Amino acid sequence: MPTQPSQNSYKTDILPCALLFVVGLIAWLLLLLTGNEEARAWRALLINFIYATPLAAGLVTWSAIVVAANGRWAGEAERLAWKGMGFLVPSLLILIVLWIGSPDWAPWYGKELHQGVWLNNTALFVRELAGLLVFRSAAMWFLARRLEGRRTAMMPAAVLIAVYCIVFTLFSFDFVMALLPEWRSGIFGAYFFISSLYLAIVLWTLLAVLQKQPVEVRHDLGKLVLAFSVLTTSLLYMQLLTIWYENFPEETSYLIQRMHFADWKVVSWFLVLIVYLGPLGMLLTEWSKKNRFYLGAVSGLLLVGLWIERWWMVAPTFSREAHLGLVELAATAMVLGLFGLSTNWSQNFLPELPAKEERTVEQEEHALKE
């Protein structure tokens, strides 16, 4: 049986998160106010925002996916995914901070672009705030119905999944594609929300490992990590193939920056070998998905790799050189500490799963017959 964390363990977890947040916040503010790279400091915050926000939302969405598929394999591990609710309010605050600082980092700010009102700065941030609020409302509705049982949560689960896909497709358009206004891609939105679900399942796997969930649960989570790495890779290939055969200059500019600049070519190969194709080698065997320490190590490596993938989405647009320095580390520490604080704090208030609803399909069918 999995061990349930105590109140003392929550306090133990919160202390390093609080320290990480405070140190990161002070360092980031000092670099922002005293350094000569204000735009880079703001973009470092943006990178962590597009990493942590879909990650937290994706955790809750995975609970909805399990319910919508009538999956019974997750058991008590499903409750771990609800921790993502804790970061949804801090993510709104970070979005407002990015809005305030947008004159220093947003390439569309104060410009008349061919997208017209779509890339009006106020319209963009209002749209994103509304999207995150809609997602949070859908997530709260789902969790409220989930506590009443699986059957009542089916419809809210389906709605939450659809809202996640729509909101984070817009998210990718506004915070990644808009950084290079002349670039467009019809597949990028799907790639972004699927890769975000990949990121979320990796974190869920790591949480299950840390909480010593049963070996069967770890095995199933490992299979999902492997499946979504393949799906993410497929969408990346589809996007690259489409850009290649269309050969439009406004589309190929995105690839040139990442495939032909020497520094970014190395990063691209790292992502191919670790994030995209890595799980095919690292998690192919049954043992690799069941061994707690090995699965935890692979999950940690993939979380780092997926952060680099978000950095790779943003930074090459503005620099031929791959600068990964103190400003990026400070922003990462700040957001990571805030993520840990909010998710650990929220778990104190999360309700227990409705035990009578967690019966296996066979047990439920037997009860209906009786």
ZAMARGU-4260 file (C-alpha; in steps of 0.2 Angstrom, whole numbers, plus 5000, padded with zeros to 4 digits):
<rodrens>
0) 5000/5000/5000 | 5006/5018/4996 | 5011/5028/5011 | 5001/5043/5015 | 5012/5059/5018
5) 5010/5066/5036 | 5008/5085/5041 | 5027/5085/5046 | 5032/5079/5029 | 5022/5093/5021
10) 5032/5105/5032 | 5048/5097/5027 | 5044/5099/5009 | 5038/5117/5010 | 5054/5123/5018
15) 5066/5120/5004 | 5053/5126/4991 | 5051/5142/5001 | 5070/5145/5002 | 5071/5141/4983
20) 5057/5154/4979 | 5065/5168/4990 | 5082/5165/4983 | 5076/5164/4965 | 5065/5179/4967
25) 5079/5190/4975 | 5091/5185/4962 | 5079/5188/4947 | 5074/5205/4953 | 5092/5210/4956
30) 5097/5204/4938 | 5081/5213/4931 | 5084/5229/4939 | 5103/5231/4939 | 5108/5220/4924
35) 5109/5226/4906 | 5098/5212/4899 | 5080/5216/4905 | 5072/5208/4890 | 5082/5191/4893
40) 5076/5192/4911 | 5058/5193/4906 | 5060/5180/4893 | 5067/5168/4907 | 5051/5171/4917
45) 5041/5168/4901 | 5050/5151/4898 | 5046/5145/4916 | 5028/5151/4914 | 5025/5141/4898
50) 5034/5126/4907 | 5025/5126/4924 | 5007/5132/4919 | 5003/5118/4906 | 5012/5106/4918
55) 5000/5110/4933 | 4985/5111/4922 | 4990/5095/4913 | 4991/5085/4930 | 4973/5089/4933
60) 4968/5085/4915 | 4976/5068/4917 | 4964/5064/4931 | 4950/5069/4919 | 4958/5058/4906
65) 4958/5043/4917 | 4940/5046/4922 | 4934/5048/4904 | 4942/5032/4899 | 4934/5023/4914
70) 4952/5019/4920 | 4953/5010/4937 | 4972/5007/4937 | 4978/5024/4945 | 4969/5021/4962
75) 4976/5032/4976 | 4989/5039/4964 | 4975/5049/4955 | 4974/5061/4970 | 4992/5066/4967
80) 4987/5073/4950 | 4975/5085/4959 | 4990/5094/4967 | 4991/5103/4950 | 4976/5114/4956
85) 4988/5123/4968 | 4998/5132/4955 | 4983/5138/4945 | 4981/5154/4955 | 5000/5158/4955
90) 5000/5156/4937 | 4988/5169/4935 | 4999/5181/4945 | 5014/5177/4934 | 5004/5181/4919
95) 4999/5198/4926 | 5017/5201/4930 | 5022/5197/4912 | 5008/5208/4906 | 5016/5223/4916
100) 5033/5219/4909 | 5028/5216/4891 | 5034/5233/4885 | 5052/5226/4889 | 5051/5209/4881
105) 5035/5207/4869 | 5040/5209/4851 | 5022/5213/4846 | 5021/5227/4859 | 5016/5244/4851
110) 5018/5237/4833 | 5005/5236/4819 | 5007/5218/4813 | 4998/5208/4799 | 4988/5199/4813
115) 4979/5215/4817 | 4970/5215/4833 | 4975/5197/4837 | 4992/5203/4843 | 4986/5219/4851
120) 4995/5218/4868 | 4979/5221/4879 | 4969/5209/4869 | 4982/5195/4870 | 4984/5196/4889
125) 4965/5198/4892 | 4962/5182/4881 | 4975/5172/4890 | 4968/5177/4907 | 4951/5173/4902
130) 4957/5156/4895 | 4966/5151/4912 | 4951/5157/4922 | 4940/5146/4911 | 4951/5131/4913
135) 4952/5134/4932 | 4933/5134/4933 | 4932/5118/4922 | 4944/5110/4934 | 4935/5115/4949
140) 4919/5108/4942 | 4927/5092/4937 | 4934/5089/4955 | 4918/5093/4963 | 4909/5080/4952
145) 4923/5068/4954 | 4921/5067/4973 | 4903/5062/4970 | 4909/5047/4959 | 4915/5042/4942
150) 4898/5042/4934 | 4894/5060/4938 | 4912/5066/4933 | 4911/5059/4915 | 4904/5074/4907
155) 4915/5087/4917 | 4930/5076/4913 | 4926/5077/4894 | 4924/5096/4895 | 4940/5098/4905
160) 4950/5089/4892 | 4942/5099/4878 | 4946/5115/4887 | 4964/5110/4890 | 4967/5107/4872
165) 4959/5124/4867 | 4967/5135/4880 | 4984/5128/4878 | 4983/5129/4859 | 4980/5147/4861
170) 4993/5148/4874 | 5006/5141/4861 | 5000/5154/4848 | 5002/5169/4859 | 5017/5165/4869
175) 5028/5155/4857 | 5022/5158/4839 | 5019/5177/4842 | 5038/5179/4847 | 5041/5177/4828
180) 5026/5185/4821 | 5029/5180/4803 | 5030/5162/4808 | 5014/5151/4807 | 5011/5133/4809
185) 4994/5123/4809 | 5002/5109/4819 | 5011/5118/4832 | 4996/5120/4844 | 4993/5101/4844
190) 5011/5098/4847 | 5011/5111/4862 | 4997/5103/4871 | 5002/5085/4868 | 5020/5089/4874
195) 5013/5097/4889 | 5003/5082/4893 | 5019/5072/4891 | 5027/5084/4903 | 5013/5081/4915
200) 5013/5062/4914 | 5032/5063/4918 | 5029/5073/4934 | 5014/5062/4939 | 5026/5047/4937
205) 5039/5055/4948 | 5026/5059/4961 | 5020/5041/4961 | 5038/5035/4963 | 5042/5047/4978
210) 5025/5042/4986 | 5030/5024/4984 | 5014/5019/4974 | 5011/5001/4970 | 5022/4993/4956
215) 5007/4991/4945 | 5004/5009/4945 | 5022/5014/4941 | 5021/5001/4927 | 5006/5009/4919
220) 5013/5027/4921 | 5029/5022/4913 | 5019/5015/4898 | 5010/5032/4897 | 5027/5041/4897
225) 5033/5030/4883 | 5017/5032/4873 | 5017/5051/4875 | 5035/5053/4870 | 5031/5043/4854
230) 5016/5054/4851 | 5025/5070/4854 | 5039/5065/4843 | 5026/5060/4829 | 5019/5078/4830
235) 5036/5086/4829 | 5040/5076/4814 | 5023/5080/4806 | 5027/5099/4809 | 5045/5097/4802
240) 5039/5088/4787 | 5025/5100/4783 | 5037/5115/4784 | 5050/5105/4773 | 5038/5101/4759
245) 5029/5118/4759 | 5046/5128/4759 | 5038/5144/4764 | 5051/5157/4770 | 5040/5163/4785
250) 5039/5145/4791 | 5057/5139/4788 | 5064/5153/4798 | 5059/5144/4814 | 5069/5129/4809
255) 5084/5138/4802 | 5087/5146/4820 | 5086/5129/4828 | 5095/5118/4815 | 5108/5128/4808
260) 5115/5139/4822 | 5129/5130/4829 | 5124/5131/4848 | 5106/5127/4845 | 5110/5112/4834
265) 5118/5104/4849 | 5103/5107/4859 | 5092/5101/4846 | 5101/5084/4845 | 5100/5083/4864
270) 5081/5085/4863 | 5080/5071/4850 | 5091/5059/4859 | 5084/5062/4877 | 5066/5069/4876
275) 5059/5063/4860 | 5068/5046/4856 | 5076/5043/4874 | 5061/5034/4882 | 5061/5021/4868
280) 5077/5015/4874 | 5076/5020/4893 | 5058/5013/4896 | 5056/4999/4883 | 5058/4985/4895
285) 5045/4980/4909 | 5059/4981/4922 | 5063/4999/4918 | 5045/5004/4921 | 5043/4995/4937
290) 5060/4998/4946 | 5056/5013/4957 | 5073/5021/4958 | 5077/5019/4939 | 5060/5025/4934
295) 5062/5040/4946 | 5079/5044/4938 | 5072/5044/4920 | 5057/5055/4925 | 5069/5067/4933
300) 5080/5068/4917 | 5065/5070/4906 | 5058/5084/4917 | 5075/5093/4914 | 5075/5089/4896
305) 5057/5096/4894 | 5062/5112/4902 | 5076/5113/4889 | 5063/5110/4876 | 5053/5125/4882
310) 5069/5136/4882 | 5073/5130/4865 | 5056/5136/4859 | 5059/5154/4865 | 5078/5158/4866
315) 5084/5155/4848 | 5072/5168/4841 | 5082/5181/4849 | 5100/5175/4850 | 5111/5164/4839
320) 5121/5159/4854 | 5113/5147/4868 | 5115/5158/4883 | 5110/5148/4899 | 5116/5158/4913
325) 5112/5165/4930 | 5096/5174/4925 | 5088/5158/4918 | 5093/5149/4934 | 5086/5162/4945
330) 5069/5163/4936 | 5068/5144/4936 | 5072/5143/4955 | 5059/5156/4958 | 5045/5148/4948
335) 5050/5130/4954 | 5050/5135/4972 | 5033/5143/4969 | 5026/5128/4961 | 5032/5117/4975
340) 5025/5129/4988 | 5008/5130/4980 | 5006/5111/4976 | 5012/5105/4993 | 5001/5118/5002
345) 4986/5113/4991 | 4987/5095/4996 | 4983/5099/5014 | 4966/5103/5007 | 4963/5090/4994
350) 4949/5078/4999 | 4951/5059/4998 | 4945/5049/4984 | 4928/5042/4985 | 4933/5024/4990
355) 4917/5015/4985 | 4919/5022/4967 | 4937/5014/4966 | 4931/4997/4964 | 4937/4987/4949
360) 4926/4984/4934 | 4924/4966/4938 | 4919/4970/4956 | 4906/4983/4949 | 4899/4971/4937
365) 4897/4958/4951 | 4888/4970/4962 | 4876/4975/4948 | 4872/4956/4945 | 4868/4954/4964
</rodrens>
